[in-house]
Amino acid sequence: QVQLVESGGGLVQTGGSLRLSCAASGRAFVTSTMGWFRQAPGKEREFVAFITWTGNSIDYTDSVKGRFTISRDNARNTASLQMRSLKPEDTAVYYCALSTRGYGERYPSQYDYWGQGTQVTVSS
């Protein structure tokens, strides 16, 4: 019983920044893992980052470590992905997802709810 809506995508030049937001409905948000995934045309959906409900466990895929920061505000039912030093290879549709397992998940099959996606395009 969770609905997720992403926002904040757009076009940015190499080296620029974007902040993606995910608004969630439903009480399950508090005890969930929130994850971000991305998918480029012709490629598999790729794990980007997750954060558990307490914020005590956070992980990123190697290609974004040091550039992206995931956070959540449980009081406002939101999660964010701050992206810095963007590269053309970051271009993809970015999806917010929620896992009710809540222990830290890295695979799409472990997530129960998905947003519609928001396009991020990084130009050279």
Contacts in CASP RR format, 6 or more apart in sequence:
PFRMAT RR
TARGET T0000
AUTHOR 0000-0000-0000
METHOD contacts of the structure
MODEL  1
QVQLVESGGGLVQTGGSLRLSCAASGRAFVTSTMGWFRQAPGKEREFVAF
ITWTGNSIDYTDSVKGRFTISRDNARNTASLQMRSLKPEDTAVYYCALST
RGYGERYPSQYDYWGQGTQVTVSS
1 26 0 8 1.000
1 27 0 8 1.000
1 28 0 8 1.000
2 24 0 8 1.000
2 25 0 8 1.000
2 26 0 8 1.000
2 28 0 8 1.000
2 29 0 8 1.000
2 32 0 8 1.000
2 98 0 8 1.000
2 112 0 8 1.000
2 113 0 8 1.000
3 24 0 8 1.000
3 25 0 8 1.000
3 26 0 8 1.000
3 113 0 8 1.000
4 22 0 8 1.000
4 23 0 8 1.000
4 24 0 8 1.000
4 96 0 8 1.000
4 97 0 8 1.000
4 98 0 8 1.000
4 113 0 8 1.000
4 114 0 8 1.000
4 115 0 8 1.000
5 22 0 8 1.000
5 23 0 8 1.000
5 96 0 8 1.000
5 115 0 8 1.000
5 116 0 8 1.000
6 20 0 8 1.000
6 21 0 8 1.000
6 22 0 8 1.000
6 94 0 8 1.000
6 95 0 8 1.000
6 96 0 8 1.000
6 115 0 8 1.000
6 116 0 8 1.000
6 117 0 8 1.000
6 118 0 8 1.000
7 20 0 8 1.000
7 21 0 8 1.000
7 22 0 8 1.000
7 23 0 8 1.000
7 118 0 8 1.000
8 18 0 8 1.000
8 19 0 8 1.000
8 20 0 8 1.000
8 21 0 8 1.000
8 118 0 8 1.000
9 18 0 8 1.000
9 20 0 8 1.000
9 94 0 8 1.000
9 118 0 8 1.000
9 119 0 8 1.000
9 120 0 8 1.000
10 18 0 8 1.000
10 118 0 8 1.000
10 119 0 8 1.000
10 120 0 8 1.000
10 121 0 8 1.000
11 121 0 8 1.000
11 123 0 8 1.000
12 18 0 8 1.000
12 86 0 8 1.000
12 120 0 8 1.000
12 121 0 8 1.000
12 122 0 8 1.000
12 123 0 8 1.000
13 122 0 8 1.000
13 123 0 8 1.000
14 86 0 8 1.000
14 87 0 8 1.000
14 88 0 8 1.000
14 122 0 8 1.000
14 123 0 8 1.000
14 124 0 8 1.000
15 84 0 8 1.000
15 85 0 8 1.000
15 86 0 8 1.000
15 87 0 8 1.000
15 122 0 8 1.000
16 84 0 8 1.000
16 85 0 8 1.000
16 86 0 8 1.000
16 122 0 8 1.000
17 82 0 8 1.000
17 83 0 8 1.000
17 84 0 8 1.000
17 85 0 8 1.000
17 86 0 8 1.000
18 83 0 8 1.000
18 86 0 8 1.000
18 120 0 8 1.000
19 80 0 8 1.000
19 81 0 8 1.000
19 82 0 8 1.000
19 83 0 8 1.000
20 36 0 8 1.000
20 80 0 8 1.000
20 81 0 8 1.000
20 83 0 8 1.000
20 94 0 8 1.000
20 96 0 8 1.000
20 118 0 8 1.000
20 120 0 8 1.000
21 78 0 8 1.000
21 79 0 8 1.000
21 80 0 8 1.000
22 34 0 8 1.000
22 36 0 8 1.000
22 78 0 8 1.000
22 79 0 8 1.000
22 80 0 8 1.000
22 81 0 8 1.000
22 96 0 8 1.000
22 115 0 8 1.000
23 77 0 8 1.000
23 78 0 8 1.000
24 34 0 8 1.000
24 77 0 8 1.000
24 78 0 8 1.000
24 79 0 8 1.000
24 96 0 8 1.000
24 98 0 8 1.000
25 77 0 8 1.000
26 77 0 8 1.000
28 98 0 8 1.000
28 100 0 8 1.000
29 53 0 8 1.000
29 74 0 8 1.000
29 77 0 8 1.000
29 98 0 8 1.000
30 53 0 8 1.000
30 74 0 8 1.000
31 53 0 8 1.000
31 100 0 8 1.000
31 102 0 8 1.000
32 53 0 8 1.000
32 98 0 8 1.000
32 99 0 8 1.000
32 100 0 8 1.000
32 102 0 8 1.000
33 50 0 8 1.000
33 51 0 8 1.000
33 52 0 8 1.000
33 53 0 8 1.000
33 98 0 8 1.000
33 99 0 8 1.000
33 101 0 8 1.000
33 102 0 8 1.000
33 103 0 8 1.000
33 104 0 8 1.000
33 105 0 8 1.000
33 111 0 8 1.000
34 50 0 8 1.000
34 51 0 8 1.000
34 53 0 8 1.000
34 70 0 8 1.000
34 72 0 8 1.000
34 79 0 8 1.000
34 96 0 8 1.000
34 97 0 8 1.000
34 98 0 8 1.000
35 48 0 8 1.000
35 49 0 8 1.000
35 50 0 8 1.000
35 51 0 8 1.000
35 70 0 8 1.000
35 79 0 8 1.000
35 96 0 8 1.000
35 97 0 8 1.000
35 98 0 8 1.000
35 99 0 8 1.000
35 105 0 8 1.000
35 111 0 8 1.000
36 48 0 8 1.000
36 49 0 8 1.000
36 50 0 8 1.000
36 70 0 8 1.000
36 79 0 8 1.000
36 81 0 8 1.000
36 94 0 8 1.000
36 95 0 8 1.000
36 96 0 8 1.000
36 97 0 8 1.000
37 45 0 8 1.000
37 46 0 8 1.000
37 47 0 8 1.000
37 48 0 8 1.000
37 94 0 8 1.000
37 95 0 8 1.000
37 97 0 8 1.000
37 108 0 8 1.000
38 45 0 8 1.000
38 46 0 8 1.000
38 48 0 8 1.000
38 90 0 8 1.000
38 92 0 8 1.000
38 93 0 8 1.000
38 94 0 8 1.000
38 95 0 8 1.000
38 120 0 8 1.000
39 45 0 8 1.000
39 46 0 8 1.000
39 92 0 8 1.000
39 93 0 8 1.000
39 95 0 8 1.000
40 46 0 8 1.000
40 91 0 8 1.000
40 92 0 8 1.000
40 93 0 8 1.000
43 92 0 8 1.000
45 95 0 8 1.000
45 108 0 8 1.000
46 61 0 8 1.000
46 92 0 8 1.000
47 61 0 8 1.000
47 106 0 8 1.000
47 107 0 8 1.000
47 108 0 8 1.000
48 60 0 8 1.000
48 61 0 8 1.000
48 64 0 8 1.000
48 68 0 8 1.000
48 81 0 8 1.000
48 94 0 8 1.000
49 58 0 8 1.000
49 59 0 8 1.000
49 60 0 8 1.000
49 61 0 8 1.000
49 64 0 8 1.000
49 68 0 8 1.000
49 70 0 8 1.000
49 81 0 8 1.000
50 57 0 8 1.000
50 58 0 8 1.000
50 59 0 8 1.000
50 70 0 8 1.000
50 99 0 8 1.000
50 104 0 8 1.000
50 105 0 8 1.000
50 106 0 8 1.000
51 57 0 8 1.000
51 58 0 8 1.000
51 70 0 8 1.000
51 71 0 8 1.000
51 72 0 8 1.000
51 79 0 8 1.000
52 58 0 8 1.000
52 102 0 8 1.000
52 103 0 8 1.000
52 104 0 8 1.000
53 72 0 8 1.000
53 74 0 8 1.000
53 102 0 8 1.000
55 72 0 8 1.000
57 103 0 8 1.000
57 104 0 8 1.000
58 70 0 8 1.000
59 104 0 8 1.000
59 106 0 8 1.000
60 66 0 8 1.000
60 68 0 8 1.000
60 70 0 8 1.000
63 89 0 8 1.000
64 83 0 8 1.000
64 90 0 8 1.000
67 83 0 8 1.000
67 84 0 8 1.000
67 85 0 8 1.000
67 86 0 8 1.000
68 81 0 8 1.000
68 82 0 8 1.000
68 83 0 8 1.000
68 84 0 8 1.000
69 81 0 8 1.000
69 82 0 8 1.000
69 84 0 8 1.000
70 79 0 8 1.000
70 80 0 8 1.000
70 81 0 8 1.000
70 82 0 8 1.000
71 79 0 8 1.000
71 80 0 8 1.000
71 82 0 8 1.000
72 78 0 8 1.000
72 79 0 8 1.000
72 80 0 8 1.000
73 79 0 8 1.000
73 80 0 8 1.000
79 96 0 8 1.000
81 94 0 8 1.000
83 90 0 8 1.000
83 120 0 8 1.000
86 120 0 8 1.000
86 122 0 8 1.000
87 122 0 8 1.000
88 122 0 8 1.000
88 123 0 8 1.000
88 124 0 8 1.000
89 122 0 8 1.000
90 120 0 8 1.000
90 122 0 8 1.000
91 120 0 8 1.000
91 121 0 8 1.000
91 122 0 8 1.000
92 120 0 8 1.000
93 117 0 8 1.000
93 118 0 8 1.000
93 119 0 8 1.000
93 120 0 8 1.000
94 117 0 8 1.000
94 118 0 8 1.000
94 119 0 8 1.000
94 120 0 8 1.000
95 114 0 8 1.000
95 115 0 8 1.000
95 116 0 8 1.000
95 117 0 8 1.000
96 114 0 8 1.000
96 115 0 8 1.000
96 117 0 8 1.000
97 108 0 8 1.000
97 111 0 8 1.000
97 113 0 8 1.000
97 114 0 8 1.000
97 115 0 8 1.000
98 111 0 8 1.000
98 112 0 8 1.000
98 113 0 8 1.000
98 114 0 8 1.000
99 105 0 8 1.000
99 110 0 8 1.000
99 111 0 8 1.000
99 112 0 8 1.000
100 112 0 8 1.000
101 110 0 8 1.000
105 111 0 8 1.000
END
